[in-house]
């Protein structure tokens, strides 16, 4: 601070980012611009002095007031790094809804195809930012932006600039967080007895129909643009039928992910995730999550339907008394599998105790240079390594199964239309034979299955 013969009092903020001045009215007309600058300079204030404020002071404005005369420049931190993608990252898989609430699965574009050497992504590095300064000229260092991790996955090449990613081959592109994947896609006109069965590690698109008596096995997704007849389809990913399936009682679909179709007739469907359709007739649906039957005419008529968590449907059964068996919650097989995994883990733990004791005995008797070349000791170490892998795998399976069973606590079925007489509903082992009801939710309360008005 300084007060001098020019009638000036100067104050600097604690962070050095602002300077304030008071001009004594008794010195008005005597103190000059040169005097103000000299006073500021004596205190080290050299940056961002406001010339307009000096003009105001020298013309008699703000006399005897403490006003801001200089303001420091804050540092501008660098922008975070980001990826620019050259394909549709957030592809909308939501099918078009028809006026009656049913779903048109033909309108959905399930994947984006890319060509070999096509540019997929470019990484823009984090910015360094811009330095700031205080009113006394002290430099304020900016913070560099946060860099993102490199994309991981398969089916692409990172160019030497470490920023550009291109496709290694023609295929289907998918992004999940920082996991980029280009997977092979095989496109065929149709699958018939004449073309024979298909087994393919990647994704498969059938442009037309899949006729009776053939088998498709794919490691990825299977998309069938036509109809599926009494054939067998197994996929590690999703199975999408843009039309529908009439399996004549022997057709079969198994998917690691979701299964979607316009309709199911006389077919068995097993999905590791959700099942979506507009109606199910004399079919057997099994979902490890949920079943959704869309539309005002959506129904489950005949056959069976099992879902771990939820079933949503408009109508179940009909007035003619066609019976459907609906099961929700944890199946007996799930509980049996859980018991087997617990027994397996206990068995592995017992074996591990024996092996670890044997290893400890060797380590007590022999120095490292001796035991490390002994065949028995090497075998024990290899067995321990194998046992750990087996235990990790069994433990992971148990966790997944336990999580699935935990979902069944609130297992329920929502019926927005008619729930007809004579259907059997089983929730976590408790059964109920239905009498007619409309717009209801079926769930288990106090270990009993009940029907509750929506």
Secondary structure in CASP SS format (residue, H / E / C, confidence):
PFRMAT SS
TARGET T0000
AUTHOR 0000-0000-0000
METHOD secondary structure of the structure
MODEL  1
X C 1.00
X E 1.00
X E 1.00
X C 1.00
X C 1.00
X C 1.00
X C 1.00
X E 1.00
X E 1.00
X E 1.00
X E 1.00
X E 1.00
X C 1.00
X C 1.00
X C 1.00
X C 1.00
X C 1.00
X E 1.00
X E 1.00
X E 1.00
X E 1.00
X E 1.00
X E 1.00
X C 1.00
X H 1.00
X H 1.00
X H 1.00
X C 1.00
X C 1.00
X C 1.00
X C 1.00
X C 1.00
X H 1.00
X H 1.00
X H 1.00
X H 1.00
X H 1.00
X H 1.00
X H 1.00
X H 1.00
X H 1.00
X H 1.00
X C 1.00
X C 1.00
X C 1.00
X C 1.00
X C 1.00
X C 1.00
X E 1.00
X C 1.00
X H 1.00
X H 1.00
X H 1.00
X H 1.00
X H 1.00
X H 1.00
X H 1.00
X H 1.00
X C 1.00
X C 1.00
X C 1.00
X C 1.00
X C 1.00
X C 1.00
X C 1.00
X E 1.00
X E 1.00
X E 1.00
X E 1.00
X E 1.00
X E 1.00
X C 1.00
X E 1.00
X C 1.00
X C 1.00
X E 1.00
X C 1.00
X C 1.00
X C 1.00
X C 1.00
X C 1.00
X E 1.00
X E 1.00
X E 1.00
X E 1.00
X C 1.00
X C 1.00
X C 1.00
X C 1.00
X C 1.00
X C 1.00
X C 1.00
X C 1.00
X C 1.00
X C 1.00
X E 1.00
X E 1.00
X C 1.00
X C 1.00
X C 1.00
X C 1.00
X C 1.00
X E 1.00
X E 1.00
X H 1.00
X H 1.00
X H 1.00
X C 1.00
X C 1.00
X C 1.00
X C 1.00
X E 1.00
X E 1.00
X E 1.00
X C 1.00
X C 1.00
X C 1.00
X C 1.00
X E 1.00
X E 1.00
X E 1.00
X E 1.00
X E 1.00
X E 1.00
X C 1.00
X C 1.00
X C 1.00
X C 1.00
X C 1.00
X E 1.00
X C 1.00
X E 1.00
X E 1.00
X C 1.00
X C 1.00
X C 1.00
X C 1.00
X C 1.00
X E 1.00
X E 1.00
X C 1.00
X C 1.00
X C 1.00
X C 1.00
X C 1.00
X C 1.00
X C 1.00
X C 1.00
X C 1.00
X C 1.00
X C 1.00
X E 1.00
X E 1.00
X E 1.00
X C 1.00
X E 1.00
X E 1.00
X E 1.00
X C 1.00
X C 1.00
X C 1.00
X C 1.00
X C 1.00
X E 1.00
X E 1.00
X E 1.00
X E 1.00
X C 1.00
X C 1.00
X C 1.00
X E 1.00
X E 1.00
X E 1.00
X E 1.00
X E 1.00
X E 1.00
X C 1.00
X C 1.00
X E 1.00
X E 1.00
X E 1.00
X E 1.00
X E 1.00
X C 1.00
X E 1.00
X E 1.00
X E 1.00
X E 1.00
X C 1.00
X C 1.00
X E 1.00
X C 1.00
X C 1.00
X C 1.00
X C 1.00
X C 1.00
X C 1.00
X E 1.00
X E 1.00
X E 1.00
X C 1.00
X C 1.00
X E 1.00
X E 1.00
X E 1.00
X E 1.00
X C 1.00
X C 1.00
X C 1.00
X E 1.00
X C 1.00
X C 1.00
X C 1.00
X C 1.00
X E 1.00
X E 1.00
X E 1.00
X E 1.00
X C 1.00
X C 1.00
X C 1.00
X E 1.00
X E 1.00
X E 1.00
X C 1.00
X C 1.00
X C 1.00
X E 1.00
X C 1.00
X C 1.00
X C 1.00
X E 1.00
X E 1.00
X E 1.00
X E 1.00
X C 1.00
X C 1.00
X C 1.00
X E 1.00
X E 1.00
X E 1.00
X C 1.00
X C 1.00
X C 1.00
X E 1.00
X E 1.00
X E 1.00
X E 1.00
X E 1.00
X E 1.00
X E 1.00
X E 1.00
X E 1.00
X E 1.00
X E 1.00
X C 1.00
X C 1.00
X C 1.00
X E 1.00
X E 1.00
X E 1.00
X C 1.00
X C 1.00
X E 1.00
X E 1.00
X E 1.00
X E 1.00
X E 1.00
X E 1.00
X E 1.00
X E 1.00
X C 1.00
X C 1.00
X C 1.00
X E 1.00
X E 1.00
X E 1.00
X C 1.00
X E 1.00
X E 1.00
X E 1.00
X E 1.00
X E 1.00
X E 1.00
X E 1.00
X E 1.00
X E 1.00
X C 1.00
X C 1.00
X E 1.00
X E 1.00
X E 1.00
X E 1.00
X C 1.00
X C 1.00
X C 1.00
X C 1.00
X C 1.00
X E 1.00
X E 1.00
X E 1.00
X E 1.00
X E 1.00
X E 1.00
X E 1.00
X E 1.00
X E 1.00
X C 1.00
X C 1.00
X E 1.00
X E 1.00
X E 1.00
X E 1.00
X C 1.00
X E 1.00
X E 1.00
X C 1.00
X C 1.00
X C 1.00
X C 1.00
X C 1.00
X C 1.00
X C 1.00
X C 1.00
X E 1.00
X E 1.00
X E 1.00
X E 1.00
X C 1.00
X C 1.00
X C 1.00
X H 1.00
X H 1.00
X H 1.00
X H 1.00
X H 1.00
X H 1.00
X H 1.00
X H 1.00
X H 1.00
X H 1.00
X H 1.00
X H 1.00
X H 1.00
X H 1.00
X H 1.00
X H 1.00
X H 1.00
X H 1.00
X H 1.00
X H 1.00
X H 1.00
X H 1.00
X H 1.00
X H 1.00
X H 1.00
X H 1.00
X H 1.00
X H 1.00
X H 1.00
X H 1.00
X H 1.00
X H 1.00
X H 1.00
X H 1.00
X C 1.00
X C 1.00
X H 1.00
X H 1.00
X H 1.00
X H 1.00
X C 1.00
X C 1.00
X C 1.00
X H 1.00
X H 1.00
X H 1.00
X H 1.00
X H 1.00
X H 1.00
X H 1.00
X H 1.00
X H 1.00
X H 1.00
X H 1.00
X H 1.00
X H 1.00
X H 1.00
X H 1.00
X H 1.00
X H 1.00
X H 1.00
X H 1.00
X H 1.00
X H 1.00
X H 1.00
X H 1.00
X H 1.00
X H 1.00
X H 1.00
X H 1.00
X H 1.00
X H 1.00
X H 1.00
X H 1.00
X H 1.00
X H 1.00
X H 1.00
X H 1.00
X H 1.00
X C 1.00
X E 1.00
X E 1.00
X E 1.00
X E 1.00
X E 1.00
X E 1.00
X E 1.00
X E 1.00
X C 1.00
X C 1.00
X C 1.00
X C 1.00
X E 1.00
X E 1.00
X E 1.00
X E 1.00
X C 1.00
X C 1.00
X E 1.00
X E 1.00
X E 1.00
X E 1.00
X C 1.00
X C 1.00
X C 1.00
X E 1.00
X E 1.00
X E 1.00
X E 1.00
X E 1.00
X E 1.00
X E 1.00
X E 1.00
X E 1.00
X C 1.00
X C 1.00
X E 1.00
X E 1.00
X E 1.00
X E 1.00
X E 1.00
X E 1.00
X C 1.00
END
